[in-house]
Amino acid sequence: MPDVTTATRPITLAIMAMGGQGGGVLSDWIVHLAESNGYLAQATSVPGVAQRTGATIYYLELFPEAEAERAGQDPVLALMPSPGDVDIVLAAEFMEAGRALERGLVTPDRSTVIASSHRVYGITEKSAMGNGILDPEPIRDQLRQHALRFIEFDMEATARRQGSVISAVLFGALAGSQTLPFPREAFEQAIRDGGIGVVASLRAFDESYQQAQGVDPTSGSSNTSPRETEAFPKAGESELDAMLTVIDSQFPEPVRQVVYEGVLRLIDYQDLTYARDYLALLQQRQARLQKSDTDHSCMRELARHLALWMSYEDTIRVADLKIRRSRQDRVRNEVKAEPEQIVYTAEFMHPRVEEICDTLPAGLSRWVMRTDWVRRPLAKLTQRGRRISPQRLRGFLLLLSVASLRRWRRRTLRYRDEWQRIEAWLTAVDRAFGISPDVALEVIKAQGLVKGYGDTHQRGLASFNSVMLAFERFGEEPDAATRLRQFRDAALADEKGEALQRSIGEWKPETNLEAGTSRIAVKQL
């Protein structure tokens, strides 16, 4: 904590914020706060362009005006933070606090770190074939060791609750930390003087001020269960209530939230009947797992992966998501469009003949694929791809017509093929349960290899089939669970599946799984 009773040096602050998080506004508030309370203030910013929308470092130095007058000269203030010389680090996203730590801006004898615990994932995290999300715990441990004081909570959640932005939350946490020599009223006055979003900013400021002092203003405010707080669809509420009653009565508490989410996802994807089918499949396996699945990990993962597979991405789903109002609102928010501004997006659509046939009834699809005079012109027509704008009438109507095919999804070739795969996978899961919960868990998690659509889906399905063939051949061996986990990790290591084949070959050198056919594999177009 800086020594604010002696003015031998300025108070130094570094703000680590990304585009759209209001780092400039926060910097302006701090400058106004300081100048209104007898301090000289200097602020600089260096924008970044590396990750996400580019993190910007705002650097401020505050120096008592009275001290400068006593010395008879203006202080010399730095333009950039120096390692080991920063009193307060404000991070609007958790990994930005890690960046400050990496740059040497956090030191145990001086630095107070105020950071939001939420994440905005980087490109490498999002594009990873598997779970590419970095583990924040090592950074959290380092911050606790290397900061004089570490204040952390989910500031993004606070901003959402109060209808504000994270800059107001950071400002409240800064005031609550009491690391600056100004009273709370002075902070609030700086927000009022700013004149933008004052009411919401003051609400966010108040909540974060309390959180920074160790008080949870949301505690005790609600004793409702997840079921009571979820925004469930309004259509068919009585049927939905019946499903929720089944979930509450037949599934253990650690599993319920995942099943709730699965039901919501499948109602949104298809309809209530589809969600009931999902519940029925889980119920069939729940009784069998009660004794062996003591920590409920198998049932929790089965509920998650089954919901994901049942909501596979087809052309109907993609078109539906492209025209949703929530998506348009998110885009407008990301580009900071004013209410009167019109925003157009260009969606690059490149469906292959296979995706088009997947959307047709099974019989018609087979006829198209085996009829050259139909298939070849269709392939030529779609080989270049098109750019479509959902905000223009023509583009919207085209996507709407595809999205409206949802009611006939159960008749499509893709639906038939996916359900053959799902049923074969569930059969393998049942067999794995008879071997051991560890083997069953790996068979369940193998579904995570199947994702996306187009070429991505085909590559993932090929890796999945290889892992399932390995299970069929070697699933009862003592180290099957370990090996299946290694195969899955190898499949996620590269898109071509070369690492997977090497891993399988190292275990059983005489085995070529590419030459085999898994019972789970379904003939692909």
Legacy VTK file of the C-alpha trace (Angstrom):
# vtk DataFile Version 3.0
C-alpha trace
ASCII
DATASET POLYDATA
POINTS 525 float
0.000 0.000 0.000
1.530 3.377 -0.969
2.617 5.751 1.765
0.271 8.677 1.223
1.479 10.662 4.233
4.826 11.549 2.673
5.255 12.787 -0.860
8.719 11.493 -1.647
7.384 9.922 -4.827
4.161 9.973 -6.877
1.411 7.404 -6.495
1.578 5.156 -9.565
-1.291 3.217 -11.116
-1.407 0.853 -14.116
-4.765 -0.071 -15.666
-4.826 -3.197 -17.848
-8.009 -3.164 -19.928
-9.246 -4.418 -23.272
-11.244 -2.590 -25.903
-14.801 -1.864 -24.814
-14.146 -2.199 -21.078
-13.998 1.526 -20.407
-10.337 1.788 -19.471
-10.204 5.341 -20.835
-13.232 6.350 -18.781
-11.675 4.857 -15.659
-8.459 6.743 -16.332
-10.404 9.991 -16.759
-12.268 9.418 -13.490
-9.002 8.906 -11.592
-7.441 12.033 -13.127
-10.525 14.100 -12.258
-10.576 12.618 -8.751
-6.942 13.539 -8.170
-7.124 17.055 -9.619
-10.285 17.799 -7.644
-8.506 16.898 -4.426
-5.273 18.823 -4.707
-3.125 16.455 -6.752
-1.311 16.831 -10.031
-2.112 13.982 -12.404
-0.588 12.654 -15.583
-2.128 9.853 -17.664
-0.845 8.048 -20.736
-2.046 5.014 -22.657
-0.407 2.486 -24.956
-2.901 0.456 -27.012
-2.172 -3.167 -27.790
-3.195 -5.249 -30.785
-2.168 -8.765 -29.796
-4.913 -10.730 -28.077
-8.672 -10.360 -28.367
-9.406 -6.691 -29.216
-5.999 -5.655 -27.924
-5.188 -4.863 -24.299
-4.333 -1.257 -23.482
-2.092 -0.148 -20.624
-3.215 3.105 -19.026
-0.549 4.532 -16.754
-1.175 7.298 -14.227
0.999 9.149 -11.736
-0.487 11.335 -8.993
1.544 13.888 -7.019
0.352 16.281 -4.258
0.227 19.819 -5.600
1.159 21.227 -2.178
4.319 19.161 -2.147
5.278 20.478 -5.587
4.738 24.054 -4.405
6.836 23.376 -1.312
9.642 22.050 -3.496
9.350 25.039 -5.797
9.143 23.018 -8.991
6.812 20.767 -10.886
7.438 17.037 -10.464
8.868 14.963 -13.296
6.294 12.231 -13.996
6.963 9.114 -16.068
5.091 8.147 -19.212
5.292 4.360 -18.787
5.217 1.985 -15.804
8.565 0.689 -14.627
9.065 -2.779 -13.116
9.060 -2.618 -9.352
7.631 0.914 -9.259
3.835 0.457 -9.525
1.663 0.975 -6.459
-1.709 -0.131 -7.823
-2.517 -2.513 -10.706
-6.113 -2.596 -11.956
-6.888 -5.524 -14.285
-10.230 -5.669 -16.088
-9.710 -9.371 -16.931
-7.825 -11.989 -14.972
-5.114 -12.864 -17.483
-4.334 -9.161 -17.811
-3.280 -9.294 -14.171
-1.009 -12.146 -15.219
0.473 -9.946 -17.948
1.197 -7.244 -15.372
2.896 -9.858 -13.212
4.960 -11.062 -16.173
6.101 -7.519 -16.912
7.345 -7.038 -13.375
4.692 -4.477 -12.448
3.660 -6.449 -9.341
6.040 -6.429 -6.381
5.503 -7.693 -2.812
6.779 -4.549 -1.103
4.582 -2.100 -2.981
1.812 -3.337 -5.287
-1.884 -3.677 -4.604
-3.507 -5.765 -7.362
-7.235 -5.357 -8.034
-8.397 -7.850 -10.659
-11.598 -9.275 -12.062
-11.699 -13.064 -11.875
-13.675 -13.468 -15.112
-11.999 -14.495 -18.379
-12.163 -13.269 -21.961
-10.618 -16.137 -23.853
-7.746 -15.598 -26.268
-7.664 -16.832 -29.867
-5.425 -19.783 -29.035
-7.825 -20.832 -26.270
-10.855 -20.618 -28.536
-9.283 -22.337 -31.528
-7.863 -25.336 -29.655
-9.363 -28.661 -30.773
-9.922 -29.673 -27.162
-10.179 -27.660 -23.984
-7.600 -24.961 -24.630
-8.581 -22.759 -21.699
-5.563 -21.856 -19.608
-5.599 -22.764 -15.948
-5.732 -19.504 -13.943
-4.681 -21.084 -10.636
-0.883 -20.823 -11.145
-1.281 -17.118 -11.923
-3.577 -16.672 -8.932
-0.992 -18.328 -6.676
1.775 -16.103 -8.043
-0.293 -12.963 -7.536
-0.937 -13.912 -3.934
2.787 -14.424 -3.387
4.083 -11.376 -5.248
1.510 -8.700 -4.468
1.454 -6.746 -1.241
-2.337 -7.023 -1.422
-4.547 -8.940 -3.842
-8.249 -8.135 -4.319
-10.189 -10.360 -6.717
-13.844 -11.003 -7.559
-16.010 -11.372 -10.663
-16.367 -7.750 -11.716
-18.041 -8.606 -15.008
-20.880 -10.267 -13.082
-21.200 -7.197 -10.865
-21.367 -4.943 -13.936
-24.102 -7.124 -15.482
-26.149 -7.153 -12.279
-26.087 -3.385 -12.103
-26.498 -2.709 -15.815
-23.157 -0.933 -15.954
-19.646 -1.481 -17.327
-16.587 -2.938 -15.672
-14.802 0.433 -15.413
-17.310 1.540 -12.760
-16.734 -1.703 -10.856
-12.968 -1.244 -10.938
-13.388 2.326 -9.697
-15.516 1.111 -6.793
-12.984 -1.598 -5.940
-10.207 1.009 -6.033
-12.143 3.166 -3.583
-12.923 0.162 -1.379
-9.261 -0.831 -1.261
-8.487 2.543 0.367
-5.125 2.727 -1.386
-5.720 6.320 -2.500
-5.902 9.245 -0.025
-9.402 10.309 -1.057
-12.771 9.700 0.656
-15.505 7.641 -0.937
-17.591 10.752 -1.592
-14.832 12.149 -3.812
-14.895 8.997 -5.965
-18.660 9.206 -6.345
-18.456 12.886 -7.237
-15.992 12.062 -10.009
-18.591 9.729 -11.530
-21.281 12.396 -11.266
-19.040 14.994 -12.852
-18.413 12.614 -15.744
-22.110 12.850 -16.569
-22.418 9.542 -18.490
-24.339 6.548 -17.126
-24.221 8.070 -13.673
-27.012 6.087 -11.980
-25.881 2.648 -13.187
-22.216 3.485 -12.554
-22.967 4.508 -8.958
-24.868 1.250 -8.378
-21.918 -0.765 -9.677
-19.525 1.403 -7.665
-21.438 0.776 -4.444
-21.542 -3.005 -4.855
-17.870 -3.317 -5.786
-16.833 -0.964 -2.954
-18.369 -3.449 -0.511
-16.838 -6.460 -2.258
-13.372 -4.919 -2.122
-13.805 -4.644 1.653
-14.776 -8.297 1.957
-18.541 -7.831 2.100
-20.707 -9.814 -0.316
-23.738 -7.597 -1.003
-25.505 -10.438 -2.832
-25.282 -12.958 0.033
-28.544 -13.899 1.644
-30.539 -12.193 -1.067
-31.890 -15.382 -2.546
-32.406 -18.939 -1.407
-33.889 -20.113 -4.656
-32.695 -23.239 -6.413
-31.248 -23.243 -9.938
-34.602 -24.441 -11.168
-36.339 -21.375 -9.739
-33.851 -18.875 -11.100
-33.475 -20.213 -14.636
-35.228 -18.367 -17.426
-37.024 -21.358 -18.870
-39.035 -21.140 -22.097
-42.611 -20.092 -21.537
-44.175 -22.427 -24.102
-45.455 -25.696 -22.684
-44.744 -24.727 -19.084
-46.746 -27.608 -17.607
-44.752 -30.198 -19.590
-41.532 -28.468 -18.675
-42.492 -28.453 -14.997
-43.110 -32.204 -15.215
-39.614 -32.730 -16.638
-38.071 -30.572 -13.928
-39.877 -32.599 -11.280
-38.389 -35.757 -12.783
-34.924 -34.221 -12.707
-35.288 -33.170 -9.061
-36.612 -36.553 -7.954
-34.484 -38.974 -9.979
-31.076 -37.358 -10.391
-28.520 -36.627 -7.654
-27.826 -32.993 -6.841
-24.362 -32.820 -8.509
-25.933 -33.887 -11.818
-29.103 -31.787 -11.860
-27.676 -28.513 -13.102
-26.088 -30.215 -16.122
-29.357 -31.990 -16.916
-31.257 -28.689 -16.530
-28.929 -27.089 -19.049
-29.249 -30.060 -21.367
-33.041 -29.838 -21.329
-32.942 -26.105 -22.058
-30.470 -26.580 -24.874
-32.543 -29.278 -26.580
-35.818 -27.370 -26.268
-34.083 -24.436 -27.914
-32.558 -26.734 -30.526
-35.689 -28.721 -31.390
-38.693 -29.005 -29.047
-40.038 -30.397 -25.769
-40.406 -33.896 -27.197
-36.734 -33.935 -28.079
-35.837 -32.911 -24.520
-38.053 -35.721 -23.176
-36.144 -38.208 -25.332
-32.934 -36.916 -23.784
-34.276 -37.379 -20.256
-35.486 -40.891 -21.042
-32.035 -41.946 -22.251
-30.462 -40.624 -19.049
-33.091 -42.263 -16.841
-32.387 -45.656 -18.413
-28.787 -45.433 -17.186
-29.254 -43.622 -13.886
-30.354 -46.680 -11.877
-27.435 -48.718 -13.223
-24.931 -46.082 -12.202
-26.135 -45.389 -8.665
-23.830 -47.957 -7.050
-20.695 -47.780 -9.205
-20.643 -44.055 -10.021
-20.064 -42.874 -6.472
-18.901 -39.343 -7.342
-21.485 -38.994 -10.164
-18.763 -38.035 -12.636
-19.922 -40.548 -15.253
-23.538 -39.431 -15.097
-22.589 -35.760 -15.173
-20.375 -36.233 -18.224
-22.955 -38.437 -19.937
-25.625 -35.756 -19.438
-23.326 -33.115 -20.874
-22.013 -35.033 -23.872
-25.373 -36.527 -24.795
-26.926 -33.044 -24.882
-24.061 -31.803 -27.032
-24.384 -34.661 -29.499
-28.158 -34.397 -29.721
-27.751 -30.707 -30.579
-25.290 -31.382 -33.412
-24.569 -28.489 -35.755
-26.310 -28.848 -39.086
-27.236 -26.268 -41.717
-30.579 -25.726 -39.989
-28.933 -24.875 -36.676
-26.320 -22.610 -38.269
-28.969 -20.637 -40.168
-31.094 -20.331 -37.023
-28.214 -18.895 -34.977
-27.227 -16.445 -37.719
-30.588 -14.648 -37.698
-31.218 -14.489 -33.959
-31.791 -11.090 -32.417
-29.402 -11.903 -29.576
-26.595 -12.386 -32.087
-27.304 -9.070 -33.782
-27.357 -7.345 -30.393
-23.995 -8.879 -29.501
-22.448 -7.722 -32.771
-23.783 -4.185 -32.266
-22.392 -4.150 -28.762
-18.980 -5.352 -29.936
-18.687 -2.620 -32.578
-20.177 -0.013 -30.193
-22.914 0.978 -32.645
-25.197 3.854 -31.718
-28.974 3.141 -31.680
-29.528 5.068 -34.907
-26.684 3.341 -36.768
-27.299 0.428 -39.142
-24.876 -2.474 -38.845
-24.484 -5.079 -41.592
-22.571 -8.335 -41.188
-21.255 -10.521 -43.996
-21.631 -14.223 -43.250
-19.415 -16.467 -45.359
-21.474 -19.550 -46.217
-19.816 -22.455 -48.012
-22.052 -25.526 -47.738
-20.710 -28.572 -49.538
-22.916 -30.978 -51.464
-22.747 -33.250 -48.421
-24.236 -30.584 -46.121
-26.996 -29.850 -48.628
-27.850 -33.532 -48.910
-27.739 -33.889 -45.126
-30.643 -31.431 -44.953
-32.768 -33.404 -47.433
-34.923 -36.451 -46.645
-32.798 -39.604 -46.560
-34.227 -41.154 -49.736
-33.912 -37.981 -51.802
-30.411 -37.379 -50.466
-29.197 -40.811 -51.553
-30.686 -40.268 -55.002
-28.899 -36.939 -55.400
-25.549 -38.366 -54.310
-25.681 -41.295 -56.731
-27.077 -39.287 -59.671
-24.131 -37.602 -61.366
-26.165 -35.219 -63.535
-27.693 -33.770 -60.360
-24.730 -33.954 -57.993
-22.085 -32.451 -60.286
-23.937 -29.214 -61.167
-24.863 -28.829 -57.504
-21.215 -29.213 -56.467
-20.127 -26.671 -59.071
-22.785 -24.226 -57.902
-21.591 -24.361 -54.277
-17.827 -24.680 -54.723
-17.024 -20.962 -54.327
-19.170 -20.080 -51.339
-21.237 -16.949 -50.822
-21.380 -13.944 -48.527
-24.815 -13.357 -47.045
-25.973 -10.462 -44.871
-28.767 -11.404 -42.430
-29.625 -7.696 -42.083
-30.650 -7.452 -45.737
-34.013 -8.809 -46.837
-32.686 -11.315 -49.342
-30.102 -12.736 -46.957
-32.523 -12.854 -44.043
-35.216 -14.672 -46.036
-32.694 -17.189 -47.337
-31.430 -18.032 -43.846
-34.964 -17.988 -42.438
-36.090 -20.529 -45.032
-33.282 -22.881 -44.008
-33.875 -22.328 -40.275
-37.601 -23.048 -40.724
-36.737 -26.619 -41.774
-36.307 -27.420 -38.076
-39.795 -28.936 -37.924
-38.698 -31.510 -40.541
-35.265 -32.169 -39.047
-36.217 -35.692 -37.912
-36.763 -36.689 -41.555
-33.351 -35.562 -42.767
-30.434 -37.815 -43.640
-28.209 -36.068 -41.085
-30.674 -36.773 -38.283
-30.832 -40.445 -39.218
-27.044 -40.777 -39.367
-26.444 -38.884 -36.131
-28.940 -40.990 -34.244
-27.358 -44.193 -35.487
-24.065 -42.889 -34.137
-25.607 -41.789 -30.838
-27.292 -45.155 -30.291
-24.101 -47.050 -31.120
-22.132 -44.793 -28.750
-24.655 -45.355 -25.937
-24.374 -49.103 -26.509
-20.608 -48.786 -26.113
-21.126 -46.696 -22.966
-23.370 -49.433 -21.517
-20.726 -52.030 -22.264
-18.052 -49.839 -20.686
-20.136 -49.480 -17.519
-19.915 -53.251 -17.194
-16.125 -53.069 -17.308
-15.430 -50.168 -14.932
-16.528 -46.576 -14.264
-13.102 -45.336 -15.405
-13.413 -46.986 -18.802
-17.001 -45.759 -19.108
-15.900 -42.192 -18.381
-13.334 -42.318 -21.191
-15.853 -43.724 -23.665
-18.258 -40.935 -22.725
-15.612 -38.220 -23.072
-14.577 -39.524 -26.489
-17.733 -37.866 -27.830
-15.967 -34.532 -27.371
-13.974 -35.328 -30.513
-17.131 -34.930 -32.617
-17.834 -31.243 -33.132
-18.583 -28.575 -35.693
-19.755 -29.232 -39.228
-18.250 -29.748 -42.662
-14.600 -30.802 -42.785
-14.162 -30.183 -39.050
-16.960 -32.637 -38.287
-15.573 -35.264 -40.650
-12.101 -35.132 -39.102
-13.479 -35.293 -35.586
-15.734 -38.203 -36.450
-12.808 -40.114 -37.971
-10.801 -39.687 -34.750
-13.820 -40.685 -32.674
-14.260 -43.866 -34.722
-10.599 -44.770 -34.226
-10.891 -44.371 -30.458
-14.094 -46.399 -30.384
-12.510 -49.157 -32.442
-9.650 -49.225 -29.947
-12.212 -49.609 -27.156
-13.991 -52.446 -28.942
-10.740 -54.338 -29.382
-8.893 -53.552 -26.157
-11.519 -52.149 -23.785
-11.287 -54.993 -21.275
-7.531 -54.831 -20.779
-6.344 -53.604 -17.348
-4.952 -50.292 -18.601
-7.801 -49.556 -21.030
-8.945 -46.363 -19.289
-5.422 -44.898 -19.293
-4.856 -45.783 -22.911
-8.202 -44.443 -24.068
-7.413 -41.169 -22.321
-4.073 -41.027 -24.112
-5.780 -41.708 -27.452
-8.274 -38.921 -26.853
-5.510 -36.477 -25.928
-3.575 -37.501 -29.040
-6.651 -36.986 -31.221
-6.900 -33.432 -29.898
-3.229 -32.753 -30.575
-3.561 -32.302 -34.350
-6.316 -32.025 -36.947
-5.034 -34.753 -39.262
-5.134 -37.514 -36.654
-1.483 -38.448 -37.137
-0.696 -38.215 -33.418
-3.656 -40.487 -32.674
-2.479 -43.184 -35.087
1.049 -42.992 -33.687
-0.304 -43.344 -30.145
-2.401 -46.362 -31.065
0.503 -47.909 -32.951
2.819 -47.511 -29.968
0.368 -49.431 -27.792
-0.399 -52.163 -30.322
2.235 -51.898 -33.066
0.701 -54.707 -35.096
-2.695 -53.017 -35.166
-3.844 -50.703 -37.936
-7.128 -49.256 -36.748
-7.570 -47.260 -39.929
-8.165 -50.531 -41.757
-10.891 -51.619 -39.367
-14.507 -50.620 -39.086
-16.028 -49.719 -35.762
-19.588 -50.717 -35.025
-20.075 -47.096 -34.024
-18.910 -45.782 -37.398
-21.750 -44.932 -39.752
-21.317 -44.787 -43.487
-20.568 -41.207 -44.455
-21.481 -39.529 -47.716
LINES 1 526
525 0 1 2 3 4 5 6 7 8 9 10 11 12 13 14 15 16 17 18 19 20 21 22 23 24 25 26 27 28 29 30 31 32 33 34 35 36 37 38 39 40 41 42 43 44 45 46 47 48 49 50 51 52 53 54 55 56 57 58 59 60 61 62 63 64 65 66 67 68 69 70 71 72 73 74 75 76 77 78 79 80 81 82 83 84 85 86 87 88 89 90 91 92 93 94 95 96 97 98 99 100 101 102 103 104 105 106 107 108 109 110 111 112 113 114 115 116 117 118 119 120 121 122 123 124 125 126 127 128 129 130 131 132 133 134 135 136 137 138 139 140 141 142 143 144 145 146 147 148 149 150 151 152 153 154 155 156 157 158 159 160 161 162 163 164 165 166 167 168 169 170 171 172 173 174 175 176 177 178 179 180 181 182 183 184 185 186 187 188 189 190 191 192 193 194 195 196 197 198 199 200 201 202 203 204 205 206 207 208 209 210 211 212 213 214 215 216 217 218 219 220 221 222 223 224 225 226 227 228 229 230 231 232 233 234 235 236 237 238 239 240 241 242 243 244 245 246 247 248 249 250 251 252 253 254 255 256 257 258 259 260 261 262 263 264 265 266 267 268 269 270 271 272 273 274 275 276 277 278 279 280 281 282 283 284 285 286 287 288 289 290 291 292 293 294 295 296 297 298 299 300 301 302 303 304 305 306 307 308 309 310 311 312 313 314 315 316 317 318 319 320 321 322 323 324 325 326 327 328 329 330 331 332 333 334 335 336 337 338 339 340 341 342 343 344 345 346 347 348 349 350 351 352 353 354 355 356 357 358 359 360 361 362 363 364 365 366 367 368 369 370 371 372 373 374 375 376 377 378 379 380 381 382 383 384 385 386 387 388 389 390 391 392 393 394 395 396 397 398 399 400 401 402 403 404 405 406 407 408 409 410 411 412 413 414 415 416 417 418 419 420 421 422 423 424 425 426 427 428 429 430 431 432 433 434 435 436 437 438 439 440 441 442 443 444 445 446 447 448 449 450 451 452 453 454 455 456 457 458 459 460 461 462 463 464 465 466 467 468 469 470 471 472 473 474 475 476 477 478 479 480 481 482 483 484 485 486 487 488 489 490 491 492 493 494 495 496 497 498 499 500 501 502 503 504 505 506 507 508 509 510 511 512 513 514 515 516 517 518 519 520 521 522 523 524
